[in-house]
Structure formats: structure tokens, C-alpha cells
């Protein structure tokens, strides 16, 4: 009897102390607006998604997706195409659309489109929006160069460059710190952060180029930079240090975004040269294609482009029918420690019973 009790305690400890298995995800195909493809770019903490989809007429149109329904947002007046690039906590969407006066950055809320204008040139595009509704992106100035901008209170502000001629803003956190990329005096694009009117060069991974794509509210930045060996690798940047996130065995990776807890998603080459969606957490990059439950049969996830605070992930890939569609990944609930313990006890009981026979 003492042996059995000791064995039971040992088994219980092993069950509770066993490492948690890798998080699995279920896949939802977001469908299209009547055309043959769709992509997703961003998801907020309420689970509302934005991106663009081909409609029945063959045009790319911005959408919002919530509760299993993809809603066509249309375009700016006179336009034929649009993209939804970012969505904030209140559901305001930022992106770009053509119009009767050229391609324009916009914000969209409650059925109302706002044309954000330009910096004096012809075009503008928006790529990020924060909880306060400040929009960031890139716009042409009167000289024909693209400059990063922020837009708030009806005013578009030119953020300048790192000494070169072009720049673009990609993301913004709740405090107003902006990230993106800009030409330096040597004509190379470098990732930047912008705060308090100052643009700071974040450097590279040893090569000539870098691009920042997103920032979370802890100030950690994600992006892609060239290494000393000449390959582009995803990075995270925090406390003045740029960290190479590696690849999935190939030569390339790119981080698309980062959530509040620091989990990063993007796409990377495998050792076979295939471009696959990845998730990076706890110092480990994993291929999302290897983390799908049975609902993922037949899917190839190409790129992960958005992740929210609940760990829901969006992106695009090739569905079982061979079509490129936007997807939503939902974390599959893991068995609780108690359930694992009960299962372990059941196994122990079965062993004891067999010993008695």
C-alpha cells in the first residue's frame, strides 16, 4: 500500500510538472467579397478584423469582419479600390483608397469615410492607428518625396526623415510613439522610432537596411533588418538592443506585428524555401502550419499579419481549395492541470487494477 501511495504521488507530480504542450490553433476561412482572394492585416482585442478582398467585379475592397460576417466598406468617393490596414480598439479603421482626387489615406468609423489628405503631393497611404485615433503612414510632399506622417485633429504632420529624402510610418502605440523606416544621409532605409518631435535611428543587424513595422505599449518594436551576411531577418528591439529572431530554417524572415505581451508574428522561409507564417514567443520561432488542429487540414499559412491581446492571429494563406484567403486562428483551449491530473489518476488506477488481475 505504501508503494502504491508513493507511486500515486510521484505520478501526480509528473503530471502537474510536465511542460505545457505547444499551443494549437483552429482555422477559420474569412471568405471573400465575391472574388477569388482575400487578405487580413489587423485584428483588435474585440476580434474585429480588417483587410481587403476581391469583389465580384475584380476590385480589391476594404472590409471589416466580425461575428462571421465580412462587410464591404466601399471606397472614398470616386474610388474603385481600397485596403483596410489597421484597426484600433474602438473599431476605427485606417488604410488607403483611390478617389476622384488620387490615392488617399483614410480613416473609417461608423460608416463615415475621412480623407486624410496629403503633405502637398498627390498620394498618401495609412498603415497604423492607435487607441486615440491618431493615424500614421506615408504621404507625398510638394517635392514628390514620400514622408512619414501622423494625423490627428484634422492635421497631417510631416515627421521628416533620417537625413535622406523618403520615409514612411508603419505603427503607433497608445502614448504616441511612432515607428517606421526612413532614408538616412547615405540613402539607406533604417528603422526609426519617433517621439517628442525626434526621429531616432534604430540601426540594423549588421547590414545596410532595416524597417520597423509595429510597436506595442511596452515600447518593444518589431520589424526586419539586413544581417552582416546580407539576409533579411525579423527583429525585436527593446532597451536600445536589436535582437535577431532567426528564421524557420531558410534565409529570410519578417516580423509583421507584436501584441501587448510581446508575441510577434510574421512570415519566414523554411529550409525548403517555402514562405510560411510564424509565431515568435519566449525566444522561439515556430511555424504556425505545425500548430494547427484538424481544422487546418489542407491549409498552407503564408503570412501572419496581426495578433491581438487574446492571441487570435490573422493573415493569409492557401486554403484547401487552392485559393488565397484571409484566415483567423483561434487558440484551442488547453487541458487544465486538474483534467491532466484526473487523467493521470485514471491511468494509475488502471495500472493498479491490472496488477490485481
The 8 nearest C-alpha neighbors of each residue, nearest first, counted from 0:
[[1, 3, 2, 4, 5, 6, 7, 351],
 [2, 0, 4, 3, 5, 6, 7, 8],
 [1, 3, 5, 0, 4, 6, 7, 8],
 [2, 4, 6, 0, 1, 5, 7, 351],
 [5, 3, 7, 1, 6, 2, 8, 0],
 [6, 4, 2, 8, 7, 3, 1, 9],
 [5, 7, 3, 9, 4, 8, 10, 2],
 [6, 8, 4, 10, 5, 9, 3, 11],
 [9, 7, 11, 5, 10, 6, 12, 4],
 [8, 10, 6, 12, 7, 11, 5, 13],
 [9, 11, 13, 7, 12, 8, 6, 14],
 [12, 10, 8, 14, 9, 13, 7, 340],
 [11, 13, 9, 15, 10, 14, 16, 8],
 [14, 12, 10, 16, 11, 15, 17, 9],
 [15, 13, 11, 17, 12, 16, 340, 10],
 [14, 16, 12, 13, 17, 336, 11, 340],
 [15, 17, 13, 14, 12, 18, 11, 19],
 [18, 16, 14, 15, 13, 19, 12, 20],
 [19, 17, 20, 16, 15, 14, 21, 13],
 [20, 18, 17, 21, 22, 333, 16, 334],
 [19, 21, 18, 22, 333, 23, 17, 334],
 [20, 22, 23, 19, 290, 18, 333, 285],
 [21, 23, 20, 290, 24, 330, 331, 333],
 [22, 24, 290, 331, 291, 330, 292, 21],
 [25, 23, 330, 291, 331, 329, 328, 292],
 [24, 26, 329, 328, 292, 294, 291, 331],
 [27, 25, 328, 295, 294, 327, 24, 28],
 [26, 28, 327, 326, 29, 328, 25, 294],
 [27, 29, 326, 30, 325, 26, 327, 324],
 [30, 28, 325, 326, 27, 31, 324, 327],
 [29, 31, 28, 324, 325, 37, 32, 69],
 [32, 30, 33, 37, 52, 34, 36, 53],
 [31, 33, 54, 34, 52, 53, 55, 71],
 [34, 32, 55, 54, 31, 53, 35, 56],
 [33, 35, 54, 53, 55, 32, 31, 36],
 [34, 36, 53, 322, 31, 33, 37, 323],
 [37, 35, 323, 324, 53, 52, 34, 31],
 [36, 38, 52, 324, 325, 31, 51, 53],
 [39, 37, 325, 315, 51, 50, 324, 52],
 [40, 38, 50, 314, 325, 49, 313, 41],
 [41, 39, 50, 304, 84, 305, 49, 314],
 [40, 42, 305, 85, 49, 48, 86, 39],
 [43, 41, 48, 47, 46, 305, 307, 306],
 [44, 42, 46, 45, 88, 47, 307, 87],
 [43, 45, 307, 46, 308, 88, 309, 42],
 [46, 44, 43, 47, 88, 42, 90, 307],
 [45, 47, 44, 43, 42, 48, 65, 311],
 [48, 46, 65, 42, 64, 43, 45, 63],
 [49, 47, 42, 64, 63, 41, 46, 65],
 [50, 48, 63, 83, 41, 62, 39, 40],
 [51, 49, 39, 83, 40, 38, 61, 62],
 [52, 50, 61, 82, 60, 38, 62, 37],
 [53, 51, 37, 59, 60, 31, 32, 36],
 [52, 54, 59, 34, 58, 57, 36, 32],
 [55, 53, 34, 32, 33, 56, 57, 58],
 [54, 56, 33, 34, 57, 53, 32, 58],
 [55, 57, 54, 58, 34, 53, 33, 59],
 [56, 58, 54, 55, 53, 34, 59, 35],
 [59, 57, 53, 54, 56, 80, 60, 79],
 [60, 58, 53, 80, 52, 51, 81, 54],
 [59, 61, 81, 51, 80, 52, 82, 53],
 [62, 60, 51, 82, 83, 81, 72, 50],
 [63, 61, 71, 72, 70, 49, 51, 50],
 [62, 64, 49, 70, 48, 69, 65, 47],
 [65, 63, 69, 48, 68, 47, 70, 49],
 [64, 66, 47, 67, 68, 48, 63, 69],
 [67, 65, 68, 64, 47, 46, 69, 48],
 [66, 68, 65, 64, 69, 29, 27, 28],
 [67, 69, 64, 65, 66, 70, 29, 63],
 [70, 68, 64, 63, 62, 71, 65, 67],
 [71, 69, 63, 62, 64, 72, 68, 32],
 [70, 72, 62, 73, 61, 69, 60, 32],
 [73, 71, 62, 61, 70, 74, 63, 60],
 [72, 74, 71, 60, 61, 75, 81, 80],
 [75, 73, 78, 81, 96, 80, 76, 79],
 [74, 76, 98, 78, 96, 77, 112, 97],
 [77, 75, 78, 98, 74, 99, 97, 112],
 [76, 78, 99, 98, 75, 79, 97, 74],
 [77, 79, 98, 97, 75, 74, 76, 80],
 [78, 80, 97, 74, 58, 77, 81, 98],
 [81, 79, 59, 60, 96, 58, 78, 97],
 [80, 82, 96, 60, 61, 74, 95, 59],
 [83, 81, 61, 51, 94, 95, 60, 50],
 [82, 84, 50, 94, 61, 49, 51, 93],
 [83, 85, 94, 126, 40, 50, 93, 82],
 [86, 84, 41, 93, 127, 92, 83, 126],
 [85, 87, 92, 91, 90, 41, 43, 93],
 [86, 88, 90, 130, 89, 91, 129, 43],
 [87, 89, 90, 43, 130, 44, 86, 45],
 [88, 90, 87, 91, 130, 86, 43, 45],
 [89, 91, 87, 88, 86, 92, 108, 47],
 [92, 90, 108, 86, 107, 87, 89, 106],
 [93, 91, 86, 107, 106, 85, 90, 83],
 [94, 92, 106, 85, 105, 84, 125, 83],
 [95, 93, 125, 83, 84, 82, 105, 104],
 [94, 96, 104, 124, 103, 105, 82, 81],
 [97, 95, 81, 102, 103, 80, 74, 75],
 [96, 98, 102, 78, 101, 80, 103, 79],
 [99, 97, 78, 77, 101, 100, 75, 76],
 [98, 100, 77, 101, 78, 76, 97, 75],
 [101, 99, 98, 102, 97, 121, 77, 103],
 [102, 100, 98, 97, 99, 122, 103, 121],
 [103, 101, 97, 122, 96, 98, 123, 95],
 [104, 102, 123, 95, 96, 122, 124, 97],
 [103, 105, 124, 95, 125, 123, 115, 94],
 [106, 104, 114, 115, 113, 95, 94, 93],
 [105, 107, 93, 113, 92, 112, 94, 91],
 [108, 106, 112, 92, 111, 91, 113, 93],
 [107, 109, 91, 111, 110, 92, 106, 112],
 [110, 108, 111, 107, 91, 112, 90, 92],
 [109, 111, 108, 107, 112, 72, 73, 91],
 [112, 110, 108, 109, 107, 113, 106, 72],
 [111, 113, 107, 106, 114, 75, 110, 105],
 [114, 112, 106, 105, 115, 107, 111, 75],
 [113, 115, 105, 116, 104, 103, 112, 106],
 [116, 114, 105, 104, 113, 117, 103, 155],
 [115, 117, 114, 103, 104, 123, 118, 155],
 [118, 116, 119, 138, 123, 120, 122, 139],
 [119, 117, 140, 139, 120, 138, 141, 157],
 [118, 120, 141, 140, 117, 139, 121, 142],
 [121, 119, 140, 139, 141, 118, 117, 143],
 [120, 122, 139, 101, 117, 119, 123, 102],
 [123, 121, 102, 103, 139, 138, 101, 120],
 [122, 124, 138, 103, 104, 117, 137, 102],
 [123, 125, 104, 95, 137, 136, 103, 138],
 [126, 124, 136, 94, 104, 135, 95, 93],
 [127, 125, 136, 169, 84, 94, 135, 85],
 [128, 126, 170, 135, 85, 169, 134, 125],
 [127, 129, 134, 133, 132, 87, 85, 135],
 [130, 128, 132, 131, 173, 133, 87, 172],
 [129, 131, 132, 87, 173, 88, 128, 89],
 [132, 130, 129, 133, 173, 128, 87, 175],
 [131, 133, 129, 130, 128, 134, 151, 91],
 [134, 132, 151, 128, 150, 129, 131, 149],
 [133, 135, 128, 150, 149, 127, 132, 125],
 [136, 134, 149, 127, 148, 125, 168, 126],
 [135, 137, 125, 168, 126, 148, 124, 147],
 [136, 138, 147, 167, 146, 124, 148, 123],
 [139, 137, 123, 145, 117, 146, 118, 122],
 [138, 140, 145, 120, 144, 143, 122, 118],
 [139, 141, 120, 118, 119, 143, 142, 144],
 [140, 142, 119, 120, 143, 139, 118, 144],
 [143, 141, 140, 144, 120, 139, 119, 145],
 [142, 144, 140, 141, 139, 120, 145, 121],
 [145, 143, 139, 140, 142, 165, 146, 164],
 [144, 146, 139, 165, 138, 166, 137, 140],
 [147, 145, 166, 137, 165, 138, 167, 159],
 [146, 148, 167, 137, 168, 166, 158, 136],
 [149, 147, 157, 156, 158, 135, 136, 137],
 [148, 150, 135, 156, 134, 155, 151, 133],
 [149, 151, 155, 134, 154, 133, 135, 156],
 [152, 150, 133, 153, 154, 149, 155, 134],
 [153, 151, 154, 150, 133, 155, 132, 134],
 [152, 154, 151, 150, 155, 115, 116, 113],
 [155, 153, 151, 150, 152, 156, 149, 115],
 [154, 156, 150, 149, 148, 157, 151, 153],
 [157, 155, 148, 149, 158, 150, 154, 118],
 [156, 158, 148, 159, 147, 146, 155, 149],
 [159, 157, 147, 148, 156, 160, 146, 149],
 [158, 160, 157, 146, 147, 166, 161, 198],
 [161, 159, 181, 162, 166, 163, 182, 165],
 [162, 160, 183, 182, 163, 181, 184, 198],
 [161, 163, 184, 183, 160, 182, 164, 185],
 [162, 164, 182, 183, 184, 161, 186, 160],
 [163, 165, 182, 144, 160, 162, 166, 145],
 [166, 164, 145, 146, 182, 181, 144, 163],
 [165, 167, 181, 146, 147, 160, 180, 145],
 [168, 166, 147, 137, 180, 179, 146, 136],
 [167, 169, 179, 136, 147, 135, 178, 137],
 [170, 168, 179, 126, 212, 127, 136, 178],
 [169, 171, 127, 213, 178, 177, 212, 168],
 [172, 170, 177, 176, 129, 175, 127, 214],
 [171, 173, 175, 216, 174, 176, 129, 215],
 [172, 174, 175, 129, 130, 216, 171, 131],
 [175, 173, 172, 176, 216, 171, 129, 131],
 [174, 176, 172, 173, 171, 177, 194, 129],
 [177, 175, 194, 171, 172, 193, 174, 192],
 [176, 178, 171, 193, 192, 170, 175, 194],
 [179, 177, 192, 170, 191, 168, 211, 169],
 [178, 180, 168, 211, 169, 191, 190, 167],
 [179, 181, 190, 210, 189, 191, 167, 166],
 [182, 180, 166, 188, 160, 189, 165, 161],
 [183, 181, 188, 163, 187, 186, 165, 161],
 [182, 184, 161, 163, 162, 186, 185, 187],
 [183, 185, 162, 163, 186, 182, 161, 187],
 [186, 184, 183, 187, 163, 182, 162, 188],
 [185, 187, 182, 183, 184, 163, 188, 164],
 [188, 186, 182, 183, 185, 208, 189, 207],
 [187, 189, 182, 181, 208, 180, 209, 183],
 [190, 188, 209, 180, 208, 181, 210, 202],
 [189, 191, 180, 210, 211, 209, 201, 179],
 [192, 190, 200, 199, 201, 180, 179, 178],
 [191, 193, 178, 199, 177, 198, 194, 179],
 [192, 194, 198, 177, 197, 176, 199, 178],
 [195, 193, 176, 196, 197, 177, 192, 198],
 [196, 194, 197, 193, 176, 198, 175, 177],
 [195, 197, 194, 193, 198, 158, 159, 176],
 [196, 198, 194, 193, 195, 199, 192, 158],
 [199, 197, 193, 192, 191, 194, 200, 196],
 [200, 198, 192, 191, 193, 201, 197, 161],
 [199, 201, 191, 202, 190, 189, 198, 192],
 [202, 200, 191, 190, 199, 203, 189, 192],
 [201, 203, 200, 189, 190, 209, 204, 241],
 [204, 202, 205, 209, 224, 206, 208, 225],
 [205, 203, 226, 225, 206, 224, 227, 243],
 [204, 206, 227, 226, 203, 225, 207, 228],
 [207, 205, 227, 226, 225, 204, 208, 203],
 [206, 208, 225, 187, 203, 205, 209, 188],
 [209, 207, 225, 188, 189, 224, 206, 187],
 [208, 210, 224, 189, 190, 203, 223, 225],
 [211, 209, 190, 180, 223, 222, 189, 224],
 [212, 210, 222, 179, 190, 221, 178, 180],
 [211, 213, 222, 169, 221, 255, 179, 170],
 [214, 212, 170, 256, 221, 220, 211, 257],
 [215, 213, 220, 219, 172, 218, 170, 171],
 [216, 214, 217, 218, 259, 219, 172, 258],
 [215, 217, 218, 172, 173, 259, 214, 174],
 [218, 216, 215, 219, 259, 214, 261, 260],
 [217, 219, 216, 215, 214, 220, 237, 172],
 [220, 218, 237, 214, 236, 215, 217, 235],
 [219, 221, 214, 236, 235, 213, 218, 237],
 [222, 220, 235, 213, 234, 212, 211, 254],
 [221, 223, 211, 212, 254, 234, 210, 233],
 [222, 224, 233, 253, 210, 232, 234, 209],
 [225, 223, 209, 231, 232, 203, 208, 204],
 [224, 226, 231, 206, 230, 208, 229, 204],
 [227, 225, 204, 206, 205, 228, 229, 230],
 [226, 228, 205, 206, 229, 204, 225, 230],
 [229, 227, 226, 230, 206, 225, 205, 231],
 [228, 230, 226, 227, 225, 206, 231, 207],
 [231, 229, 225, 226, 228, 250, 251, 232],
 [230, 232, 225, 251, 224, 226, 252, 223],
 [233, 231, 252, 223, 224, 251, 253, 245],
 [232, 234, 223, 253, 254, 252, 244, 222],
 [235, 233, 243, 244, 242, 222, 223, 221],
 [234, 236, 221, 242, 220, 241, 222, 237],
 [235, 237, 241, 220, 240, 219, 242, 221],
 [238, 236, 219, 239, 240, 220, 235, 241],
 [239, 237, 240, 236, 219, 241, 218, 220],
 [238, 240, 237, 236, 241, 201, 202, 242],
 [239, 241, 237, 236, 238, 242, 235, 201],
 [242, 240, 236, 235, 234, 243, 237, 239],
 [243, 241, 235, 234, 236, 244, 240, 204],
 [242, 244, 234, 245, 233, 232, 241, 235],
 [245, 243, 234, 233, 242, 246, 232, 235],
 [244, 246, 243, 232, 233, 252, 247, 284],
 [247, 245, 248, 252, 267, 249, 251, 268],
 [248, 246, 269, 249, 268, 267, 270, 286],
 [247, 249, 270, 269, 246, 268, 250, 271],
 [250, 248, 270, 269, 268, 247, 251, 246],
 [249, 251, 230, 268, 246, 248, 252, 231],
 [252, 250, 231, 268, 232, 267, 249, 246],
 [251, 253, 267, 232, 233, 246, 266, 268],
 [254, 252, 233, 223, 266, 265, 232, 267],
 [253, 255, 265, 222, 233, 264, 221, 256],
 [256, 254, 265, 304, 264, 212, 253, 222],
 [255, 257, 213, 263, 264, 254, 305, 221],
 [258, 256, 263, 262, 261, 215, 213, 221],
 [257, 259, 261, 260, 262, 307, 308, 215],
 [258, 260, 261, 215, 308, 216, 257, 217],
 [259, 261, 258, 262, 308, 257, 215, 217],
 [262, 260, 258, 259, 257, 263, 219, 280],
 [261, 263, 280, 257, 258, 260, 279, 264],
 [262, 264, 257, 279, 256, 278, 261, 254],
 [265, 263, 278, 277, 303, 254, 256, 255],
 [264, 266, 254, 255, 303, 277, 253, 276],
 [265, 267, 276, 302, 277, 275, 253, 252],
 [268, 266, 252, 274, 275, 251, 246, 247],
 [267, 269, 274, 249, 273, 272, 251, 247],
 [268, 270, 249, 247, 248, 272, 271, 273],
 [271, 269, 248, 249, 272, 268, 247, 273],
 [270, 272, 269, 273, 249, 268, 248, 274],
 [271, 273, 269, 268, 270, 249, 274, 250],
 [274, 272, 268, 269, 271, 275, 270, 267],
 [273, 275, 268, 267, 301, 266, 269, 272],
 [276, 274, 301, 266, 267, 300, 302, 273],
 [275, 277, 302, 266, 301, 303, 300, 287],
 [278, 276, 286, 287, 266, 265, 285, 264],
 [277, 279, 264, 285, 284, 263, 287, 280],
 [280, 278, 284, 263, 283, 262, 264, 285],
 [281, 279, 262, 282, 283, 278, 263, 284],
 [280, 282, 283, 279, 262, 284, 261, 263],
 [281, 283, 280, 279, 284, 244, 262, 245],
 [282, 284, 279, 280, 281, 285, 244, 278],
 [285, 283, 279, 278, 277, 280, 282, 286],
 [286, 284, 278, 277, 287, 279, 283, 247],
 [285, 287, 277, 288, 289, 276, 275, 278],
 [288, 286, 290, 277, 289, 276, 285, 278],
 [287, 289, 286, 290, 291, 300, 299, 276],
 [288, 290, 287, 286, 291, 285, 23, 292],
 [291, 289, 23, 287, 288, 24, 292, 22],
 [292, 290, 24, 295, 23, 289, 25, 288],
 [291, 293, 294, 25, 295, 24, 23, 290],
 [292, 294, 295, 296, 291, 25, 26, 24],
 [295, 293, 292, 296, 25, 26, 291, 27],
 [296, 294, 293, 291, 298, 26, 292, 297],
 [295, 297, 294, 298, 293, 319, 292, 291],
 [296, 298, 319, 295, 318, 299, 320, 317],
 [299, 297, 318, 319, 295, 296, 317, 300],
 [300, 298, 317, 316, 301, 288, 318, 297],
 [301, 299, 316, 276, 275, 302, 288, 298],
 [300, 302, 275, 316, 276, 274, 315, 299],
 [303, 301, 276, 266, 314, 315, 265, 300],
 [302, 304, 314, 265, 276, 264, 313, 305],
 [303, 305, 314, 40, 255, 265, 313, 302],
 [304, 306, 41, 313, 312, 40, 42, 256],
 [307, 305, 312, 311, 310, 258, 42, 313],
 [308, 306, 44, 310, 309, 311, 43, 258],
 [307, 309, 310, 44, 258, 259, 306, 260],
 [310, 308, 307, 311, 44, 306, 330, 46],
 [309, 311, 307, 308, 306, 312, 330, 329],
 [312, 310, 329, 306, 307, 309, 328, 330],
 [313, 311, 306, 328, 305, 327, 310, 303],
 [314, 312, 327, 305, 326, 303, 304, 39],
 [315, 313, 303, 304, 39, 302, 326, 325],
 [314, 316, 325, 38, 326, 324, 302, 301],
 [315, 317, 300, 301, 323, 299, 324, 318],
 [316, 318, 323, 299, 322, 321, 298, 324],
 [317, 319, 298, 320, 321, 322, 316, 323],
 [320, 318, 297, 298, 321, 317, 296, 322],
 [319, 321, 318, 322, 317, 297, 298, 323],
 [320, 322, 318, 319, 317, 323, 298, 297],
 [323, 321, 317, 318, 320, 324, 36, 35],
 [322, 324, 317, 36, 316, 318, 37, 315],
 [325, 323, 37, 36, 315, 316, 38, 322],
 [324, 326, 315, 38, 39, 37, 29, 314],
 [327, 325, 28, 315, 29, 313, 314, 27],
 [326, 328, 313, 27, 312, 26, 329, 28],
 [329, 327, 26, 312, 25, 24, 311, 313],
 [328, 330, 311, 24, 25, 331, 327, 26],
 [331, 329, 24, 23, 332, 311, 25, 328],
 [330, 332, 24, 23, 333, 329, 25, 22],
 [333, 331, 330, 334, 23, 22, 335, 24],
 [332, 334, 331, 335, 22, 23, 20, 330],
 [335, 333, 338, 339, 336, 332, 337, 19],
 [336, 334, 338, 337, 333, 339, 340, 332],
 [335, 337, 339, 338, 15, 340, 334, 14],
 [338, 336, 340, 335, 339, 341, 334, 15],
 [339, 337, 341, 335, 340, 336, 342, 334],
 [338, 340, 336, 342, 337, 341, 343, 335],
 [339, 341, 343, 337, 342, 338, 14, 344],
 [342, 340, 344, 338, 343, 339, 345, 337],
 [343, 341, 339, 345, 340, 344, 338, 346],
 [342, 344, 340, 346, 341, 345, 339, 347],
 [345, 343, 347, 341, 346, 342, 340, 348],
 [346, 344, 348, 342, 343, 347, 341, 349],
 [345, 347, 343, 349, 344, 348, 342, 350],
 [348, 346, 344, 350, 345, 349, 343, 351],
 [349, 347, 345, 351, 350, 346, 344, 352],
 [348, 350, 346, 352, 347, 351, 353, 345],
 [349, 351, 347, 353, 348, 352, 354, 346],
 [352, 350, 348, 354, 353, 349, 347, 355],
 [353, 351, 349, 355, 354, 350, 348, 356],
 [352, 354, 350, 356, 355, 351, 349, 348],
 [355, 353, 351, 352, 356, 350, 349, 348],
 [354, 356, 352, 353, 351, 350, 349, 348],
 [355, 353, 354, 352, 351, 350, 349, 348]]
